Amino acid sequence: DTVFGRFGIFTCFDILFYDPAVTLVKDFHVDTIVFPTAWMNVLPHLSAIQFHSAWAMGMGVNFLASNIHHPSNRMTGSGIYAPDSPQEFHYDMKTKKGKLLLSKLDSYP
């Protein structure tokens, strides 16, 4: 718990399961998820930006995804997502450069 929301964390593949991902939001009323991951983009359904943005919208939470940046393994796609839209994201399959993302989000979305 913080003065600007209730945070929860789960890692990588956990997002595909009801527990812990959905449980944090539904049962513990978490409104912001911190999500470290080594997400491998597998088109068409498991592309990081689209999947993470859709999860934030579907669950009605802020979602802070920090993906490893390893383009040769199709691991790229970090972002800051709000329930209404992606706020900021980085998806670069051509270079090995990462990027610091900053964005304003509503507390208690």
C-alpha positions in Angstrom: 0.0 0.0 0.0 1.2 3.5 -0.9 -0.4 6.9 -0.7 -1.0 6.7 -4.5 -2.3 3.2 -4.8 -1.9 -0.5 -4.0 0.9 -2.2 -5.8 1.3 -5.9 -6.7 4.0 -7.8 -8.5 4.2 -11.0 -10.5 6.7 -12.2 -12.9 6.6 -13.2 -16.6 4.6 -16.4 -17.2 2.5 -15.8 -14.1 0.3 -13.4 -16.2 -1.2 -16.4 -18.0 -2.7 -17.8 -14.9 -5.6 -16.8 -12.7 -3.6 -17.1 -9.6 -1.5 -14.9 -8.9 -2.3 -12.4 -11.7 -6.1 -12.0 -11.5 -6.2 -12.8 -7.8 -4.1 -9.8 -7.0 -6.6 -7.5 -8.7 -9.9 -9.1 -7.8 -9.2 -10.3 -4.2 -6.5 -7.9 -3.0 -7.8 -4.8 -4.9 -4.4 -4.0 -6.4 -4.6 -1.1 -8.8 -1.0 -1.0 -10.2 1.0 -4.1 -11.3 4.8 -4.1 -11.6 5.8 -6.8 -14.1 9.4 -7.8 -14.7 9.6 -10.2 -17.5 11.7 -12.0 -20.1 8.8 -12.0 -22.6 9.4 -13.7 -25.9 7.1 -12.3 -28.6 5.2 -15.0 -30.4 2.9 -13.6 -33.1 0.0 -13.2 -33.4 -1.3 -13.6 -29.9 1.7 -13.1 -27.5 3.3 -9.8 -28.7 4.3 -7.9 -25.6 2.9 -4.5 -26.3 -0.5 -5.7 -27.4 -0.8 -8.4 -24.7 0.2 -6.3 -21.8 -1.9 -3.3 -22.9 -4.9 -5.5 -23.3 -4.3 -7.0 -19.8 -4.2 -3.6 -18.3 -7.4 -2.6 -20.1 -9.2 -5.8 -19.3 -8.3 -5.7 -15.6 -8.7 -1.9 -15.2 -5.3 -1.4 -13.7 -2.0 0.5 -14.3 0.5 -2.0 -15.7 4.3 -1.3 -15.6 6.1 -3.9 -17.8 9.8 -4.2 -17.8 11.0 -6.7 -20.4 14.6 -7.8 -21.0 15.8 -6.3 -24.3 17.3 -9.1 -26.4 16.1 -8.8 -30.0 17.8 -11.9 -31.3 15.6 -14.0 -29.0 12.5 -11.9 -29.8 12.5 -10.5 -26.3 11.5 -6.9 -26.5 8.6 -4.7 -25.5 8.4 -2.8 -22.3 5.7 -0.3 -21.5 3.6 1.8 -19.1 -0.1 1.0 -19.6 -3.2 2.6 -18.2 -6.7 1.0 -18.2 -7.8 3.3 -21.1 -4.7 3.1 -23.3 -0.9 2.5 -23.6 0.9 5.6 -22.1 4.4 4.8 -23.2 6.1 1.8 -24.7 9.4 0.7 -26.3 9.5 -2.1 -29.0 12.8 -2.2 -30.9 13.7 -5.4 -32.8 16.6 -3.7 -34.7 19.0 -2.4 -32.1 20.3 -3.6 -28.8 19.6 -0.2 -27.2 17.1 -0.1 -24.3 15.1 3.0 -23.3 14.0 4.5 -20.0 10.2 5.0 -20.1 8.5 7.8 -18.1 4.8 8.6 -18.0 2.1 10.1 -15.8 -0.6 7.8 -14.6 -3.7 8.3 -12.5 -3.5 7.0 -9.0 -6.3 4.6 -8.2 -7.3 4.1 -11.9 
